Amino acid sequence: MKRIQYFEIPGKPPSTNEVLGLFFTKPSRAKFDKMIEDWVKFKKLPTFTEFTRMIGSSFGVERYGALKEEWEKKVCDYAFLNGVQPVQEACALIFVWYEENKRRDHDNVAGMSTKFIIDGLRASKAFGNDGWRWVNGGILHKTILASDKKPKVGVWILEGIPINVPFDAFRKEIANTPLKWKANN
């Protein structure tokens, strides 16, 4: 089944930096060295859950849990108010982040808030779970300035419609593009 659902969540979700600020204000060098050592050992970047465990701040975890719960409830409420139906097959997601100004970087806007929204959709029963079975068509983000200066997030659920990016053509285009600069010159 191909189906497109859309809803908006008013307000400004927390940025990655704001969420990380819940855990520590001045991280110790030793903790960061340990995190980097762990990342190198496992040869992959940690998930946010793994990252919070590495930090080990019970105070931060408590504040993070409250913030996550607040946004999950908000997502559930607005999904319900907009009649979002449970998905029957894998879907793609598009997030449009409407920002009131350019103070927050694109990556910080979407980082942690994506997890809050997807977990909220799972809690709303829109997804059976948030694993690859349900969210397997891709996730795209677009950050734009809100014309009315009111921050919000637009969420598109594209059920049975994968986001197809022609990576092979993209790689060929990159390979055929002359370098104008080299890193570490």
N, C-alpha and C positions, 0 to 999 in steps of 0.2 A: 504494500500500500504506500502510495506517495501522498504525503500530507505536510503542509507548512503551518506552523503555529507561531504566533508572535505575542509577546507581552512586554510591558515596561515596568521597571522597578524604580520608583522615584528615590532621590537621595544620592549621596556620594558614598560609594562603598570605600572601605579603607584601602589605602595603597599598601604595597609590599613593605615600604619603609615604616608606615604607621603600625602595621602588624608586628614587624620585627622589633619595633620600639617597645612593645609590650613585654618583651623578654629581657631586654637589657638596655641600658643607656650607654654605657661605655664598656664594650666587651673586652674581656681580658685577652691579651696576646696569647696566653697559654691555651685558652679555649679555642681560639681561632686556629692555632697551630694544630691542635688535636683534631678539629673538624677537617682541616685540609689533609692531614695524615690519613684519616678515615676515608675521605673521598678518593685519595690516590690508591689506598689499599683495595677498595671495592671497585675501582675503575669506572665509576659512574657518579653523576651528581645525585645527591640525596633527594628523596621526596620531601615535601614540607613536613610530613609526620616524622620522618627520620631526622630531619633538621631540628625540630623542636625537642626530640628525645636527646639529641647531642648537646643541646644547650642546657637542658636539665633544670630549668627554673620553674619550680612549682608555682610561684607567684605569677609568672608570665603565662604558664599553661592555663591557670585559672582565668586570667583576664582574656586570653585568646579564646577559651571555651565560651565565655559569656558573649564575646563579640560575634563568634561564629554562630552561636545559637540565635542571637538577635537577627542576623542576616538570613539564616535559614528560615526563620519564622516569617520574615518579610517576603522572601521568595515564595514560600508556600501560600501566603495570603494573596499575593498579586497573581500567582499562577491560577489559584482558585477563582479569584474575581474575574479573570480574563478567560475562564473556561478551558484552560490547558488540559488536554486529554492524555491519558497514559499512552506512551508509544508502544507500538506492536513489533517494531523491528529497529535495527540499528539506525542511528540518526547522526546528522552533522549539526554543529552548533555555530551560530554567528553571534558574537557579542558586539554591540555598538555602544561604546562608552561616551556619553555626552558630558563633557567637562565644562565647568563654568569659566575656566581660564587655562593658561598653559603652564601652570606652576608644577604640575605633576608629570613626570616622564611617562611615555607610553607603556613601557614595561612595568613600571610601578603601579600604574592604574589597573592593569588587567591581572597582575600576578596572583595575589592571594584571593582577590575577589572572585576570580573564576572558580576556585575551589568552593568558596562559600555558596555561590549560585548553583553549581552542579550538585553539591550536597543538599541544598534546599530543594532542588527539583527531585532528587531521590526521595527526600523526606515527604514531598507532596504526592508521591506515588506516580509522578510523571514517568519516572524510570524505575525498572525493577531494581537496578543498582547502577552505579556510575562506572562500571567496568567496561571493558572493550566490547562486550555483548551489546550494550545499548548506545555507547558513544564511540562509534567506530567509523564515522564518515568524515571526520576532520573537525577541527575547531579553528575558527578565524576570529580575529579581533580587529576592530576599527575604532580609533579614538578621534573624536571630532569636538569642536566647540559647540556648546548648546546655544542656539540662537536666542533663547529666552533666558540664558544665564542660569538655568535650573538644571543641576546635574541629575542624571538618571542613567539607567542601563537598559538598552533594548535587547531582548533575547529572542533570537530566531531559532526554532527547532525544525530542522529539515529532515523529516522522517522518510527513510527509503531513498534519499537523494544525497549521495556522497558528494563532497567537495573534491572535484578532480583537478589536481594541479599537474600539468604535463612536465614532470620532473626531468624526463629524458630530454625533451626539447629545451628545457631551462638549462640543463647542464651543457648541452651543445652550444647554446647561445653564450654562456659564460666562457666556455673553452675557446670560442671563436672571437672573443672580445679582447683586443690588445690591452695590456696593462699600461695604465697611465702613471702608476706609482708602484713601489714595492715596499712592503712592510719592513721595518727595521733597517732602513737605509742609513 
